[in-house]
């Protein structure tokens, strides 16, 4: 008789090498130290939602803990359903630098790239 196995839990978010390196650098330079970076979603922009990345001074009770490439990122529990399967990257070019997200849940993104909708 075969036993049923539970489906594999999908990772909320993964980090590219560049994102992991930037998270590590930011956490090492922070004074006072932070336990991690927290990723969340804020209501704003043309399309309604935008990504929010901030220092986390402590893990909150329902934060989703993501450990990837040697760093820890906390995901706000209210953002989990919007971020499942996303990849966090860090990009620098001549004029800008920052974290970017490749999110399979996005249905639309505003023209300026500031916000998205699901």
Secondary structure, DSSP 8 states (H G I E B T S, - for coil): -----------SEEE-HHHHHHHHHHHHH-SS--SEEEEEEEE-SSSSEEEEEEEESS--TT-EEEEETTEEEEE-TTTHHHHTTEEEEEEE-SS-EEEEEE-TT-SEE-TTSS-EE-
